[in-house]
Amino acid sequence: MGRIDGGRDFESLVLPHLDAAYNLARWLVRDAVAADDVVQEAVVRALTYFASFRGENARGWFLQIVRNAAYASKRLDRGLRTVPLDTGDDAHATMPEPADPADDPENALLKVRAQEGLNRLLAALPVELRETIVLRELEELSYKEIAQVTQAPIGTVMSRLWRGRQLLSAAARREAVS
């Protein structure tokens, strides 16, 4: 594999971020097979351009490539329609978190339903808000890292986060009333 300064190589810098890459791709294209294709394309691109990588943040660099590959694919789900995140049984289906041994079955079921509701609300957001929320809340990237990945100014990142959170909150309130 390719090495850059100090002997750092592709395997140690990029491959540890495959789960984050798949998560981002899945939220962008909302299809397991398409997300696999996007990540595969992103890995090929990253490997191709790895020799020119000069940054300190391999995760942000790789997620930017994943995002670009998702946007380049014809399958990017722009949030114009609401579809379930998981459309069937597949190897990458979102699994519920393991039940807390302290939870009784009722509490465990409530937690699973709450997570499913959040996934549904998040999936309904427009893609630019959804990706920003996913990068911040699920992947725990900083504003600066999100700006790098999305190629947007930090102010835009902050605005998208605010709008996305507002929409999620309003949708959750509407869902709770109905």
Secondary structure, 3 states (H helix, E strand, C coil): CCEEHHHEEHHHHCHHHHHHHHHHHHHHHCCHHHHHHHHHHHHHHHHHHHHHCCCCCHHHHHHHHHHHHHHHCCCCCCCCCCCCCCCCCCCCCCCCCCCCCCCCHHHHHHHHHHHHHHHHHHHCCCHHHHHHHHHHHHCCCCHHHHHHHHCCCHHHHHHHHHHHHHHHHHHHHHHHHC
